[in-house]
C-alpha cells in the first residue's frame, strides 16, 4: 500500500481506481461505464488481431474475411467477437446515456463529462460505420454509397467531399483504403477521449440516484464498487458468449454475407440496428439536406440538455411528470429504430415524421416546460410547509 502511495504514477492510478470516493447509494445503472471500458478493450484487442489477416483491396476484402473465418485458427471467434462487441458497445452506450438523462447527470458540475460523452458517442458511430463497410458485403457497399452520398447535399463542396471520400465516382478500392486507415486509428482516439472523460468525471465526482450531494456519505471504489462491477462484467460476458457461440449472426444483416455487387441493388438498404433511429429521422425529412441536418442535429442536440433542463432538483426520482415524459421519449426512440428498417410507404412515412418531431420537441419544448412547471410545484409545496 505504501508503494502505490509514494510512486506518482501508481498514486494517480490508485486515486482513480482503488481509493476513488464514490456515493454510497449507487445502483447497478452506474455500472455501464465499466462495461463500456470493457467493450473498448475487447474491440481494440480483436481489431488489432483481425488487422493481421485483413486485405483492404476491393477485390480481396470479402475473401479475406472469409479466409479468417475458415482458415485462421480461432479466426471465426475473433471475427464474431469483434462484430458482436460492436452491438453490445452500443447497447451499453444507449443504456449509459439513458441513465444520465433520467438521473440528470448532465447538470452542473458534470457538464464537461456529459459533453465529452456525446463526442465519444459521435466518434463511436463513425468508427462503427467504417468498420461495417470494411466487410464489403452487399449491404456494406450500398450502405457506404447511400450514407456517403448524403454529403452531396452540402452546398458548393458537397460533391467534392463525396468524391474525396470515395476516391473516385463510386465506392471502390480507394474507399476501402481510406476507411480501413481511419477505422484502425479512430479507436485509439476513442481511448484518449475515454481517458479524458474519466478525468473530467473524477474531478466533478459521480452523481447518485437521489440527485443530492453525497459528500457526507462516500465509499472507496475498491472493494465495494469494483466487486459490483465484476458482477455485471460476468453477466455481460455470459450474454455475450451466448451470442458469439450460439447465434453470432442475429444482430447482422443477412445481405452482408454476400459479396458486394454494384450491379444489384438490395430491396431495402438499411444500416446496422444501432444506427436505425437516426436513419429513420434522415428518411423522415422531405429533402436530402433536411435529412442530413436532422440526423446530425439529433446527436448534437444532446449537448443542450444542461441548458434546457431548468429543474432545481437533479434527476427524475422525485418528479412523476418527468418520469412519464422520459418513458414516452424512450418509447419514441425505440419506435424510430423500428421505422428505420421498414420501407418508406404509408403510414410509416408520416409516423416517422411525427416521431422525429417528438424527439426534437422533447429537448426544445417539453423538457423546459415540464421542468419549469415542476419547479413551481416544489415552490408552492415549500410555501405550504
C-alpha positions in Angstrom: 0.0 0.0 0.0 2.9 2.4 0.8 4.4 1.9 -2.7 1.2 2.8 -4.6 1.0 6.0 -2.5 4.6 7.0 -2.9 5.0 6.5 -6.7 3.4 9.3 -8.6 2.1 7.1 -11.4 0.8 4.4 -9.1 -0.7 7.1 -6.8 -2.6 8.6 -9.7 -3.9 5.1 -10.8 -4.8 4.4 -7.2 -6.8 7.6 -6.9 -8.8 6.7 -10.0 -9.4 3.0 -9.5 -8.9 2.0 -5.9 -9.4 4.8 -3.4 -11.7 7.0 -5.6 -14.6 8.2 -3.3 -18.0 7.2 -4.7 -21.5 7.9 -3.4 -22.7 5.2 -1.1 -26.1 4.7 -2.8 -25.1 3.9 -6.4 -27.2 1.2 -8.1 -26.3 -1.1 -11.0 -27.3 1.5 -13.6 -23.9 3.1 -12.8 -22.0 0.0 -13.9 -22.5 0.7 -17.6 -19.4 2.9 -17.6 -17.1 0.0 -16.7 -18.9 -2.2 -19.3 -18.1 0.4 -21.9 -14.5 0.3 -20.9 -14.5 -3.5 -21.2 -16.1 -3.2 -24.7 -13.4 -0.7 -25.8 -10.6 -3.0 -24.6 -12.2 -6.0 -26.4 -12.6 -4.1 -29.6 -9.0 -2.9 -29.6 -7.7 -6.5 -28.9 -9.9 -8.2 -31.5 -9.5 -5.4 -34.1 -5.7 -5.5 -34.0 -5.8 -9.2 -34.4 -8.1 -9.0 -37.4 -5.9 -6.4 -39.0 -3.2 -9.0 -39.4 -5.3 -11.0 -41.8 -7.5 -8.4 -43.5 -6.8 -7.1 -47.0 -8.3 -3.6 -47.8 -8.3 -4.2 -51.6 -11.8 -4.2 -53.1 -11.3 -7.5 -54.9 -9.9 -9.2 -51.8 -11.7 -7.7 -48.8 -14.7 -10.1 -48.7 -12.5 -13.1 -49.4 -10.0 -12.1 -46.7 -12.9 -12.0 -44.2 -13.9 -15.5 -45.3 -10.3 -16.6 -45.0 -10.3 -15.5 -41.4 -13.5 -17.4 -40.7 -12.4 -20.7 -42.4 -8.6 -20.9 -42.3 -7.2 -18.9 -39.4 -7.0 -20.6 -36.1 -9.9 -19.3 -34.0 -10.5 -16.6 -36.7 -14.2 -17.3 -36.6 -14.2 -16.5 -32.9 -12.2 -13.3 -33.2 -14.4 -12.0 -36.1 -17.7 -12.8 -34.4 -16.4 -11.4 -31.1 -15.4 -8.1 -32.9 -18.8 -7.8 -34.7 -21.0 -8.7 -31.7 -19.0 -6.5 -29.3 -19.8 -3.5 -31.6 -23.5 -4.2 -31.0 -23.0 -4.7 -27.2 -20.9 -1.5 -27.2 -23.9 0.5 -28.5 -26.3 -1.3 -26.1 -24.3 -0.2 -23.2 -23.8 3.3 -24.6 -27.5 3.8 -25.1 -28.2 2.5 -21.6 -25.5 4.7 -20.1 -26.8 7.8 -21.8 -30.4 6.9 -20.9 -29.4 6.6 -17.3 -27.6 10.0 -17.4 -30.7 11.6 -18.9 -33.1 10.1 -16.4 -31.0 11.0 -13.3 -29.9 14.4 -14.7 -26.2 13.5 -14.6 -25.5 16.2 -17.3 -26.2 19.1 -15.0 -23.6 21.3 -13.3 -20.9 20.4 -12.3 -20.9 17.5 -14.8 -21.4 19.4 -18.0 -17.9 18.7 -19.3 -18.1 14.9 -18.8 -21.5 14.9 -20.5 -20.3 16.9 -23.4 -17.3 14.7 -23.9 -19.5 11.7 -23.7 -21.6 13.0 -26.6 -18.4 13.5 -28.6 -17.4 9.9 -27.8 -20.8 8.7 -29.0 -20.4 10.6 -32.3 -16.9 9.1 -32.8 -18.2 5.7 -32.0 -20.9 5.9 -34.6 -18.4 7.0 -37.3 -16.0 4.2 -36.3 -18.7 1.6 -36.4 -20.0 2.7 -39.8 -16.5 2.5 -41.3 -15.9 -0.9 -39.8 -19.2 -2.2 -41.3 -18.1 -1.1 -44.7 -14.8 -3.0 -44.5 -16.6 -6.3 -44.7 -17.5 -5.3 -48.3 -20.6 -7.4 -48.4 -23.7 -6.3 -50.4 -25.1 -4.2 -47.6 -21.7 -2.7 -46.8 -21.3 -1.5 -50.4 -24.7 0.1 -50.7 -24.6 1.5 -47.2 -21.4 3.3 -48.0 -22.9 4.5 -51.2 -26.0 5.9 -49.6 -24.5 7.4 -46.4 -21.5 9.0 -48.1 -23.7 10.3 -50.9 -25.7 12.3 -48.3 -22.8 14.7 -48.0 -23.6 15.8 -51.6 -26.5 17.8 -50.0 -24.0 20.3 -48.6 -23.9 23.5 -50.7 -21.0 24.1 -53.1 -18.5 21.5 -51.7 -20.8 18.5 -51.2 -20.0 16.6 -54.4 -16.2 17.2 -54.0 -16.3 15.9 -50.4 -18.1 12.7 -51.6 -15.6 12.1 -54.4 -12.8 12.6 -51.9 -14.2 10.0 -49.5 -14.9 7.6 -52.3 -11.6 8.3 -54.0 -13.5 8.3 -57.3 -17.0 8.4 -58.6 -18.2 5.3 -56.7 -17.3 3.1 -53.8 -14.3 1.1 -54.7 -10.7 0.2 -53.7 -9.7 3.8 -52.6 -12.8 4.0 -50.4 -11.8 0.8 -48.6 -8.2 2.1 -48.2 -9.4 5.3 -46.6 -12.0 3.6 -44.4 -9.5 1.0 -43.2 -6.9 3.5 -42.2 -9.5 5.6 -40.3 -11.2 2.6 -38.7 -7.8 1.4 -37.4 -6.8 4.8 -36.0 -10.1 6.1 -34.5 -10.4 3.5 -31.7 -7.2 4.9 -30.3 -8.7 8.4 -30.5 -11.7 7.0 -28.7 -9.5 5.6 -26.0 -7.9 9.0 -25.4 -11.3 10.6 -25.2 -12.4 7.9 -22.8 -9.5 8.7 -20.5 -10.2 12.4 -20.7 -13.9 11.6 -19.9 -12.7 9.7 -16.9 -10.5 12.5 -15.7 -13.3 15.0 -16.0 -15.7 12.7 -14.1 -13.0 12.2 -11.4 -12.9 16.0 -11.0 -16.6 16.5 -10.8 -17.4 13.3 -9.0 -20.2 10.8 -9.7 -23.9 11.7 -9.4 -26.3 9.4 -7.4 -29.9 8.2 -7.8 -31.3 10.8 -5.3 -29.7 13.8 -7.2 -28.4 15.2 -3.9 -24.9 15.9 -2.7 -23.1 12.8 -1.5 -20.1 14.4 0.2 -21.4 13.3 3.6 -21.5 9.5 2.7 -19.0 8.1 0.3 -17.2 4.7 -0.1 -13.9 3.9 -1.8 -14.1 2.4 -5.2 -12.3 -0.8 -4.1 -13.5 -3.2 -2.9 -17.2 -2.0 -2.8 -17.8 -1.0 -6.4 -15.0 -2.9 -8.1 -16.7 -6.1 -6.9 -20.0 -4.8 -8.1 -18.5 -4.1 -11.5 -17.2 -7.6 -11.7 -20.7 -9.0 -11.2 -22.1 -7.0 -14.2 -19.0 -7.9 -16.3 -19.6 -11.5 -15.6 -23.3 -11.2 -16.6 -22.2 -9.2 -19.7 -19.7 -11.9 -20.8 -22.2 -14.6 -20.3 -24.8 -12.9 -22.5 -22.0 -12.0 -25.0 -20.9 -15.6 -25.1 -24.4 -16.8 -25.9 -24.5 -14.6 -29.0 -20.9 -15.4 -30.2 -21.1 -19.2 -29.8 -24.8 -19.9 -30.5 -26.2 -17.1 -32.6 -23.4 -14.9 -33.9 -25.4 -13.5 -36.9 -28.5 -12.4 -35.1 -27.6 -8.8 -34.9 -26.2 -8.6 -38.5 -27.9 -8.2 -41.9 -28.1 -11.4 -44.0 -27.3 -9.5 -47.2 -23.9 -8.6 -45.9 -22.9 -12.3 -46.2 -23.0 -11.9 -50.0 -20.0 -10.4 -51.9 -20.5 -6.7 -52.9 -22.1 -6.4 -56.3 -22.6 -2.8 -57.7 -24.9 -4.1 -60.4 -27.5 -5.5 -57.9 -29.3 -3.1 -55.6 -30.8 -4.6 -52.4 -34.5 -4.5 -51.9 -34.0 -2.4 -48.7 -30.8 -0.6 -47.8 -30.5 -0.3 -44.0 -27.6 0.3 -41.7 -26.8 -1.7 -38.6 -29.5 -1.7 -35.9 -27.8 0.8 -33.6 -28.0 3.5 -36.3 -31.6 2.9 -37.3 -33.2 5.6 -35.1 -31.1 8.3 -36.7 -31.6 6.7 -40.2 -35.4 7.0 -39.6 -35.0 10.7 -38.9 -33.0 11.1 -42.1 -35.7 9.4 -44.1 -38.5 11.4 -42.4 -37.3 14.6 -44.0 -38.7 15.6 -47.4 -35.4 16.6 -48.9 -31.8 15.3 -48.6 -30.3 18.4 -47.0 -33.0 18.5 -44.3 -32.5 14.8 -43.6 -28.7 15.2 -43.1 -29.3 18.2 -40.9 -31.9 16.3 -38.8 -29.6 13.3 -38.4 -26.6 15.3 -37.2 -28.8 17.6 -35.1 -30.3 14.6 -33.4 -26.9 13.8 -31.9 -25.6 17.3 -31.2 -28.9 18.4 -29.6 -27.8 16.2 -26.6 -25.3 19.0 -25.8 -28.1 21.4 -25.0 -29.6 19.3 -22.2 -27.7 21.2 -19.4 -29.2 24.4 -20.7 -32.9 23.4 -21.4 -33.4 21.4 -18.1 -34.4 24.2 -15.7 -35.3 21.9 -12.8 -33.9 22.8 -9.4 -33.8 19.1 -8.5 -31.5 16.8 -10.3 -32.9 13.7 -11.8 -36.4 12.3 -12.1 -36.6 10.2 -8.9 -39.0 12.7 -7.2 -40.7 14.1 -10.4 -43.5 11.9 -11.7 -44.3 14.1 -14.7 -40.6 13.9 -15.8 -40.7 10.1 -15.3 -43.7 9.9 -17.6 -42.1 12.2 -20.2 -38.9 10.2 -20.2 -40.9 7.0 -20.7 -42.5 8.5 -23.7 -39.1 9.6 -25.0 -37.7 6.1 -24.7 -40.7 4.5 -26.4 -40.4 7.1 -29.2 -36.7 6.3 -29.7 -37.4 2.6 -29.9 -40.2 3.2 -32.4 -37.8 5.3 -34.5 -35.5 2.2 -34.5 -38.3 0.1 -35.9 -39.2 2.7 -38.5 -35.6 2.9 -39.7 -35.8 -0.6 -41.1 -39.2 -0.6 -42.8 -40.0 0.5 -46.4 -40.8 4.2 -47.0 -44.6 3.9 -47.5 -47.8 5.0 -45.8 -48.3 5.1 -42.8 -44.6 4.7 -41.9 -43.5 7.9 -43.5 -46.0 10.1 -41.6 -45.3 8.1 -38.4 -41.6 8.7 -38.8 -42.1 12.4 -39.2 -44.3 12.5 -36.0 -41.6 10.6 -34.0 -38.9 12.9 -35.3 -40.9 15.9 -34.3 -41.5 14.5 -30.8 -37.7 13.7 -30.5 -36.7 17.3 -31.0 -39.7 18.7 -29.1 -38.6 16.7 -26.0 -35.3 18.7 -25.8 -36.5 22.1 -27.1 -40.1 22.4 -25.8 -41.3 19.6 -23.5 -38.3 19.3 -21.1 -38.0 23.1 -20.5 -41.8 23.4 -20.0 -42.1 20.4 -17.6 -39.1 21.3 -15.6 -40.4 24.9 -15.1 -43.8 23.6 -14.1 -42.3 21.2 -11.6 -40.2 24.0 -10.1 -43.5 25.9 -9.5 -45.0 22.8 -7.8 -42.0 22.4 -5.5 -42.0 26.1 -4.7 -45.7 26.0 -3.8 -45.2 22.9 -1.7 -42.4 24.6 0.3 -44.6 27.6 1.0 -47.3 25.4 2.5 -44.8 23.9 4.9 
